[in-house]
Amino acid sequence: MGKEGRVDTPLWMREMPFWIMDWMPNDNPDADPIPISIRPEKEDYSRDSWYKNPFLLRERLGVPFGYHVYNWHWIPFNNDYPHYFPTKEGFAEGVKIMEQNGIHVMPYINGRIWDTKDRRDQDYQFSGKAMQGAVKKESGELSLETYASHEPDGSLVKLATMCPSSYVWKKTIEDIVKKLFSKCNVSAIYIDQVAAAWSNLTMYNFAAVNTFRRGKMEAKLVEINGVQKISINGDNIELYTNEEYLIDNGCVNLEFKPDEMKLFVMIPNK
């Protein structure tokens, strides 16, 4: 932390005088006319108002600002997640106009849930790809949530909570973020629910995965949050983090005993 907050926060964001929020109108016939999870109906509902109104505001005030934009994806809001692409027609073009004129665009994505029927009323990739990384209750059932979004038959969309440490979910979020930055040239991305949603504990399914039962394995991870390497050797798992963490907290040791099918985690009491 520096005198003006986090030093890894871009200067443009730290100096931002204010933010606005709006959403793109729905084009998808499966979507509700108004995404009621976001806000009530607004008076100006023209197709291009989502970027023309902020542009007019920028001209009149003469200062840059941030723009938190929702509903930019073709899929309905809170439906068919996480298949955000393709975008709505004109999204990238509108972003380009605003970014060139001092409006920093930050689109919304959800960082926590996957629709169990992720292509209209069909199971597109959930069972075949996502279920392995979804949170399971102690009973083995999925941890499901519903919001004010509906399937084509009128039933509520059932969204599965994803385990944030699962490879499939981390890779999915990574791909979405990279595509938004590289293809749409946005300034930032808002990843919802990651720090604000309630906790759903994951019950590990040892019958489905044998990662911890291998005799010897070493995996090098991309450095994220200071983690440099995980070394798994026989029954012992050692987690190496950055030097600062080791000095402050001591080593974090994980021990796995396959005969007892339990994972023991020893964390410094601090």
Secondary structure in CASP SS format (residue, H / E / C, confidence):
PFRMAT SS
TARGET T0000
AUTHOR 0000-0000-0000
METHOD secondary structure of the structure
MODEL  1
M C 1.00
G E 1.00
K C 1.00
E C 1.00
G E 1.00
R C 1.00
V C 1.00
D C 1.00
T C 1.00
P C 1.00
L H 1.00
W H 1.00
M H 1.00
R H 1.00
E C 1.00
M C 1.00
P C 1.00
F C 1.00
W E 1.00
I E 1.00
M E 1.00
D E 1.00
W E 1.00
M C 1.00
P C 1.00
N C 1.00
D C 1.00
N C 1.00
P C 1.00
D C 1.00
A C 1.00
D C 1.00
P C 1.00
I C 1.00
P C 1.00
I C 1.00
S C 1.00
I C 1.00
R C 1.00
P C 1.00
E C 1.00
K C 1.00
E C 1.00
D C 1.00
Y C 1.00
S C 1.00
R C 1.00
D C 1.00
S H 1.00
W H 1.00
Y H 1.00
K H 1.00
N H 1.00
P H 1.00
F H 1.00
L H 1.00
L H 1.00
R H 1.00
E H 1.00
R H 1.00
L H 1.00
G C 1.00
V C 1.00
P C 1.00
F E 1.00
G E 1.00
Y E 1.00
H E 1.00
V E 1.00
Y E 1.00
N C 1.00
W C 1.00
H E 1.00
W C 1.00
I C 1.00
P C 1.00
F C 1.00
N C 1.00
N C 1.00
D C 1.00
Y C 1.00
P C 1.00
H C 1.00
Y C 1.00
F C 1.00
P C 1.00
T E 1.00
K C 1.00
E C 1.00
G C 1.00
F H 1.00
A H 1.00
E H 1.00
G H 1.00
V H 1.00
K H 1.00
I H 1.00
M H 1.00
E H 1.00
Q C 1.00
N C 1.00
G C 1.00
I E 1.00
H E 1.00
V E 1.00
M E 1.00
P E 1.00
Y E 1.00
I E 1.00
N E 1.00
G C 1.00
R C 1.00
I E 1.00
W E 1.00
D E 1.00
T C 1.00
K C 1.00
D C 1.00
R E 1.00
R C 1.00
D C 1.00
Q E 1.00
D C 1.00
Y C 1.00
Q C 1.00
F H 1.00
S H 1.00
G H 1.00
K H 1.00
A H 1.00
M H 1.00
Q H 1.00
G H 1.00
A E 1.00
V C 1.00
K E 1.00
K C 1.00
E C 1.00
S C 1.00
G C 1.00
E C 1.00
L E 1.00
S C 1.00
L E 1.00
E E 1.00
T C 1.00
Y C 1.00
A C 1.00
S C 1.00
H E 1.00
E C 1.00
P C 1.00
D C 1.00
G C 1.00
S C 1.00
L E 1.00
V C 1.00
K C 1.00
L E 1.00
A E 1.00
T E 1.00
M E 1.00
C C 1.00
P C 1.00
S C 1.00
S C 1.00
Y H 1.00
V H 1.00
W H 1.00
K H 1.00
K H 1.00
T H 1.00
I H 1.00
E H 1.00
D H 1.00
I H 1.00
V H 1.00
K H 1.00
K H 1.00
L H 1.00
F H 1.00
S H 1.00
K H 1.00
C H 1.00
N C 1.00
V C 1.00
S C 1.00
A C 1.00
I C 1.00
Y E 1.00
I E 1.00
D E 1.00
Q C 1.00
V C 1.00
A C 1.00
A C 1.00
A C 1.00
W C 1.00
S C 1.00
N C 1.00
L C 1.00
T C 1.00
M C 1.00
Y C 1.00
N C 1.00
F C 1.00
A C 1.00
A C 1.00
V C 1.00
N C 1.00
T H 1.00
F H 1.00
R H 1.00
R C 1.00
G C 1.00
K E 1.00
M E 1.00
E E 1.00
A E 1.00
K E 1.00
L E 1.00
V E 1.00
E E 1.00
I E 1.00
N C 1.00
G C 1.00
V E 1.00
Q E 1.00
K E 1.00
I E 1.00
S E 1.00
I E 1.00
N E 1.00
G C 1.00
D C 1.00
N E 1.00
I E 1.00
E E 1.00
L E 1.00
Y E 1.00
T C 1.00
N C 1.00
E H 1.00
E H 1.00
Y H 1.00
L H 1.00
I H 1.00
D H 1.00
N H 1.00
G C 1.00
C C 1.00
V E 1.00
N E 1.00
L E 1.00
E E 1.00
F E 1.00
K E 1.00
P C 1.00
D C 1.00
E C 1.00
M C 1.00
K E 1.00
L E 1.00
F E 1.00
V E 1.00
M E 1.00
I C 1.00
P C 1.00
N C 1.00
K C 1.00
END
